[in-house]
Amino acid sequence: MTVDDTRRDPGIPVAAGREERSPDPRFVPIPPEAEERSSDPRFVPIPPEAEERFSDSRFVTIPPEAEEALPPADTVTGKLGRAFFRRLPVWPLVEFLSKKKVPRHRHSFWYTIGSMALFFLVVQIVTGVLLMVYYSPSQPWSSVQRIVMEIPFGGLLRSIHHWSANLMLLALFVHLFSTFFMKAYRPPRELTWLTGLALLGTTMFLGFSGYLLPWDDLSFFATRVGISELEKMPLLGTWIAGLARGGPDVTVDTIGRFYPLHVVVLPLLLLAVLSVHLFFVQVQGVSEPDSFRALPPEQKRYHRFFSEYLVNEIPIWMALAALLVALSALFPRVLAPEADPAAAAPEGIKPEWYFMVPFQMLKLFPGSLELLGMALTGLIPVLFLVVPFVDRSVPADRRGRVATRVGVAFLVYLVAMTVWGMVS
Amino acid sequence: MNYPVWDVPFLGAGMVVAIIAIIHVLISHFAIGGGALLFVAELWSDRQPDGERIREWLHKYATFFLVYTTVFGAMTGVGIWFSIQLASPEGTSLLIHQFVFAWAIEWVLFLVELTLLYLYYYGWRKNSRRLQVALAGLYFVIAWGSLFVINGILTFMLTPGGWTIENRDMAAGFFNPGYLPSLLIRTLVMFLVAGLGGLLVAARLEEEGGLKERIVVFCSRWVLPAALLLPGLSYWYWKTLPSNTARLMAAGATGLGGGRLEVMTLFAVAAGVAGTLLVLGSLLYQVRPRALGVAGAMALFVVAQIGFLGGEFARELARKPYVIYDTLYSNSLWKHKAAEAGYRQQPYLSLTRWDPDVVPLTPQHGEWAFRLQCASCHTRSGYRGIIPRTESWTPLSGFKWLETMDQQGVPPPFVGTAEDRAAISSYIQSLHGKNVGAAEILAEAQADGRRRSDGGETREVMP
């Protein structure tokens, strides 16, 4: 048998031909350090008694550093930890996670906002699943009414879901701007930034799709207005609106589309993108602002993420949990009367605050100017998408300073338009 | 402000009192529990090899304690007096007159408390160790004495016990059924808050030789009495509540009245959730004391503030529609007067202390009647807004609802003539942007009444 023959058959060891370099790039040569793995001191030799118990030698390796990190072997937690790592050789993963560190500087607080959004997402999933127990898309309003009126603490759950959704979006917007002003989007973190924008967009769609589900006056007309605005978009507007509504107008069939979107498609998409986002953060590390980078190494101070930083995150999540209950008590989400598609829209129907900017822009650019209004609104996400490819310099150069000024202008514009839309 | 009626847009007068009071209550509990912590920490530091370093931390704690409790405590304390006298002059007057000696004692204790705190703090370097310990201990005893007094007045408002407007028995009102459980609950909560304050100050300590760890463990232990005893004490307190309140609170798990009446239950839940989280948070730092940071310690303080919000709101709402339970309604209507024959049928504005002198059935008539009779609980479109609550009202249904509103759940009985009701119904229609004159509503109501009596129908009670 030739060397080529062994390559075609992966079941046959290649020891004989290892010295030769393969011309096929799919067959990567084994790096020398992998060659030496068997002699790596981190992998403790298998004791004879373990050999007898475990036939598979991969499952008895605890590297010495794992031994050191675990509680003493004679304690319950120590025994459990050793038993765990004997069965699951995931210590490299633990090591990988333990490398994450968070810079300590006067802007460190802004790092917390991302984890706040994550906390609200967990709340959304938990309360959402509980609401699904009694929600029925074929009887949307009456099932929500049952949740609010008959199910113990159903109204509280619904209010928490509502407030958590709003606060999650608020946290995401704050996270967006805090990372923007700390210039965390610059290379090599462009993909982290882009996945972050995708997360914000997905969450906004989650908000939009969930808003219709109670099928009350408010949600029905706000959704109708929202989709009709979408319809005005050139080229694809009519098609997208028809697809979203399932017909020429918002009906219960629209819920048939929004419900699976809200509870399956968008959450799965969100979790997938979030995993990638967090993976990037883990691999690339937390971004450091220029002022921190400029410090000499001996002045740079860090928190270890696991578990020093994380332990201080938990009380913050606790405060958010308490805040959600308090907001739900102070301002419970009230179920409006059932939607009547034949009735005239109540006065002053507005979208939720996070869609207020396009809504207000379309009010400012009525009639033939609507396209201009849409184009100006569409410019905001486009500029956020391109910024990591324009402002790349570390430390910030002229472009970086311009980007910061544009960011400030955006922030003022978004806040002003949102407040204006809410009070007008 | 529109004196003599305090018309606060969006929030309402009651909410202004609540906001100030909730901040004040956290501070006042800290002001007492912190005294206990100062005393115990002084003794603890004497038994430690590095007692001097512990006292350095204690000095920082005392600085925070002094500034926070005296500056913010005084500001909010005075704020409560300003706001309650405007929100409920009748209620404030009753409390002052009924408990005049209690107030006098409370203010003397407060003065002594402040004096002791200044002597303790400013004598830090000069006083002997024994004197410092004695001052801290005495401060706690006097401060707790002020709780002993104010707790009687606070609990009286919800559970007056044997006190009635006729007997005016101060002892029965002061040592009322809710007095003891409330005193014990507040005492335990004080210790908890004192520990949280200690954590906040300790969070800034640099880790040196295990000092921070020991201080954090010391402070987080102050939560334990509350963790162990509060569930039982809360049940005891709940059992002392008026039966109607307890029934409403238990029923609030579901959405009575369209999801609006369960608010008292939700606030009680908020208090329970916050309390549980505080216990868990303190235990977290017992296990991982080195990890304590400023953000985490401040977050626990926020949880405590929300817990006070929940607890105090639930307590306040438990009295509704009274400001003094079973005696004085929130809109300054005395229950015994409302029960007098013919009293409720008099023209309403002639009974109020400040007659605005308006022409009957004009828009001003409706607005003034609303401000004086309804606005103590309801804003127009803000907190407990009347607009969302009357969306389904027609001019006639509103007119009829007002007459029997005390049978519809929380509101007190209506006082006034048919003209008053027509004027208020007209005013509420105007809030919805509909212009329906009060005279028109009155005429429609009279025609409706004639029609019903002709048809032999009994009077309808609106749903």
Chai-1 contact restraints between the chains, C-beta under 6 A:
chainA,res_idxA,chainB,res_idxB,connection_type,confidence,min_distance_angstrom,max_distance_angstrom,comment,restraint_id
A,V148,B,G255,contact,1.0,0.0,6.0,A-B,restraint_1
A,V148,B,G259,contact,1.0,0.0,6.0,A-B,restraint_2
A,M149,B,G255,contact,1.0,0.0,6.0,A-B,restraint_3
A,E150,B,T254,contact,1.0,0.0,6.0,A-B,restraint_4
A,P152,B,A253,contact,1.0,0.0,6.0,A-B,restraint_5
A,P152,B,T254,contact,1.0,0.0,6.0,A-B,restraint_6
A,F153,B,A253,contact,1.0,0.0,6.0,A-B,restraint_7
A,G155,B,G255,contact,1.0,0.0,6.0,A-B,restraint_8
A,G155,B,G259,contact,1.0,0.0,6.0,A-B,restraint_9
A,L156,B,L266,contact,1.0,0.0,6.0,A-B,restraint_10
A,E308,B,A291,contact,1.0,0.0,6.0,A-B,restraint_11
A,V311,B,R288,contact,1.0,0.0,6.0,A-B,restraint_12
A,V311,B,A291,contact,1.0,0.0,6.0,A-B,restraint_13
A,N312,B,G293,contact,1.0,0.0,6.0,A-B,restraint_14
A,N312,B,A295,contact,1.0,0.0,6.0,A-B,restraint_15
A,N312,B,G296,contact,1.0,0.0,6.0,A-B,restraint_16
A,I314,B,L284,contact,1.0,0.0,6.0,A-B,restraint_17
A,P315,B,G281,contact,1.0,0.0,6.0,A-B,restraint_18
A,P315,B,G296,contact,1.0,0.0,6.0,A-B,restraint_19
A,P315,B,A299,contact,1.0,0.0,6.0,A-B,restraint_20
A,P315,B,L300,contact,1.0,0.0,6.0,A-B,restraint_21
A,I316,B,A299,contact,1.0,0.0,6.0,A-B,restraint_22
A,M318,B,L277,contact,1.0,0.0,6.0,A-B,restraint_23
A,M318,B,G281,contact,1.0,0.0,6.0,A-B,restraint_24
A,M318,B,V303,contact,1.0,0.0,6.0,A-B,restraint_25
A,A319,B,A299,contact,1.0,0.0,6.0,A-B,restraint_26
A,A319,B,V302,contact,1.0,0.0,6.0,A-B,restraint_27
A,A319,B,V303,contact,1.0,0.0,6.0,A-B,restraint_28
A,A322,B,V273,contact,1.0,0.0,6.0,A-B,restraint_29
A,A322,B,A274,contact,1.0,0.0,6.0,A-B,restraint_30
A,A322,B,L277,contact,1.0,0.0,6.0,A-B,restraint_31
A,A322,B,V303,contact,1.0,0.0,6.0,A-B,restraint_32
A,A322,B,I306,contact,1.0,0.0,6.0,A-B,restraint_33
A,V325,B,A270,contact,1.0,0.0,6.0,A-B,restraint_34
A,V325,B,V273,contact,1.0,0.0,6.0,A-B,restraint_35
A,A326,B,A270,contact,1.0,0.0,6.0,A-B,restraint_36
A,A326,B,I306,contact,1.0,0.0,6.0,A-B,restraint_37
A,A326,B,L309,contact,1.0,0.0,6.0,A-B,restraint_38
A,A329,B,V263,contact,1.0,0.0,6.0,A-B,restraint_39
A,A329,B,L266,contact,1.0,0.0,6.0,A-B,restraint_40
A,A329,B,F267,contact,1.0,0.0,6.0,A-B,restraint_41
A,A329,B,A270,contact,1.0,0.0,6.0,A-B,restraint_42
A,P332,B,G259,contact,1.0,0.0,6.0,A-B,restraint_43
A,V334,B,G259,contact,1.0,0.0,6.0,A-B,restraint_44
